């Protein structure tokens, strides 16, 4: 008996390596961003260089994740779901971090 939403996989395709990297970097970047905002909130907005370094590291990871995500679309005969998710997540984070930096200047 087949349950609702059950899917069968009749393919030997695997996810792209760049898509997995982009998704992991996007999640790590998002985690760093949330941690930096939390540290800044606890210190009353006077967190100093540590939060700035965390923010720049988060931005760097998001940019690299976006690049890896775009490069992963060149791999042939693969599943591109993680590539799309990672690229969109990292791209949104890059835009958000640039807006946050420009607002703080």
Phi, psi and omega per residue, in radians:
X1 nan 2.290 -3.114
X2 -1.690 2.191 3.117
X3 -1.406 2.839 3.126
X4 -1.120 2.326 3.069
X5 1.461 -0.063 3.127
X6 -1.250 2.364 -3.125
X7 -2.212 2.574 3.102
X8 -1.936 2.487 -3.120
X9 -1.877 1.994 3.122
X10 -1.980 0.749 -3.090
X11 -2.462 2.679 3.082
X12 -1.785 0.311 3.124
X13 -1.258 2.616 3.089
X14 -2.220 2.817 3.103
X15 -1.191 2.717 -3.136
X16 -1.246 2.578 3.123
X17 -1.146 -0.756 3.126
X18 -1.130 -0.585 3.101
X19 -1.174 -0.699 3.084
X20 -1.143 -0.769 3.108
X21 -1.081 -0.756 -3.131
X22 -1.114 -0.720 3.130
X23 -1.164 -0.755 3.117
X24 -1.143 -0.715 3.116
X25 -1.173 -0.628 3.084
X26 -1.121 -0.748 3.113
X27 -1.171 -0.718 3.112
X28 -1.139 -0.711 3.118
X29 -1.128 -0.715 3.102
X30 -1.130 -0.695 3.084
X31 -1.096 -0.757 3.095
X32 -1.118 -0.688 3.128
X33 -1.113 -0.783 3.119
X34 -1.129 -0.713 3.105
X35 -1.107 -0.741 3.122
X36 -1.132 -0.724 3.102
X37 -1.134 -0.689 3.111
X38 -1.109 -0.780 3.119
X39 -1.098 -0.706 3.123
X40 -1.167 -0.674 3.129
X41 -1.155 -0.725 -3.127
X42 -1.157 -0.651 -3.112
X43 -1.495 0.110 3.085
X44 1.287 0.436 3.121
X45 1.541 0.037 -3.132
X46 -2.011 0.934 -3.045
X47 -1.445 -0.461 3.054
X48 1.492 -2.633 -2.995
X49 -1.208 -0.495 -3.093
X50 -1.124 -0.766 3.137
X51 -1.223 -0.610 3.066
X52 -1.107 -0.723 3.093
X53 -1.146 -0.697 3.090
X54 -1.111 -0.715 3.134
X55 -1.140 -0.741 3.113
X56 -1.188 -0.642 3.064
X57 -1.125 -0.691 3.090
X58 -1.105 -0.735 3.107
X59 -1.123 -0.760 3.132
X60 -1.082 -0.757 3.123
X61 -1.136 -0.663 3.126
X62 -1.186 -0.687 3.102
X63 -1.134 -0.793 3.114
X64 -1.117 -0.671 3.087
X65 -1.108 -0.670 3.088
X66 -1.133 -0.745 3.119
X67 -1.108 -0.820 3.108
X68 -1.079 -0.653 3.125
X69 -1.117 -0.778 3.116
X70 -1.175 -0.659 3.132
X71 -1.185 -0.470 -3.088
X72 -1.251 -0.292 3.109
X73 -1.256 -0.176 3.113
X74 -1.443 -0.288 3.118
X75 -1.227 2.375 -3.064
X76 -1.706 2.624 3.048
X77 1.005 0.881 -3.138
X78 -2.318 2.924 2.978
X79 -1.491 2.313 -3.060
X80 -1.857 0.237 -3.097
X81 -1.093 -0.854 3.137
X82 -1.183 -0.508 3.076
X83 -1.120 -0.775 3.135
X84 -1.155 -0.819 -3.124
X85 -1.076 -0.838 -3.114
X86 -1.134 -0.710 -3.129
X87 -1.170 -0.766 3.133
X88 -1.157 -0.774 -3.140
X89 -1.066 -0.834 -3.124
X90 -1.176 -0.671 3.109
X91 -1.100 -0.730 3.096
X92 -1.131 -0.703 3.114
X93 -1.132 -0.688 3.113
X94 -1.086 -0.815 3.137
X95 -1.084 -0.757 3.137
X96 -1.111 -0.766 -3.105
X97 -1.187 -0.658 3.093
X98 -1.146 -0.718 3.086
X99 -1.110 -0.685 3.124
X100 -1.140 -0.704 3.118
X101 -1.186 -0.754 3.138
X102 -1.183 -0.543 3.079
X103 -1.206 -0.607 -3.108
X104 -1.372 -0.215 -3.102
X105 -1.370 nan nan
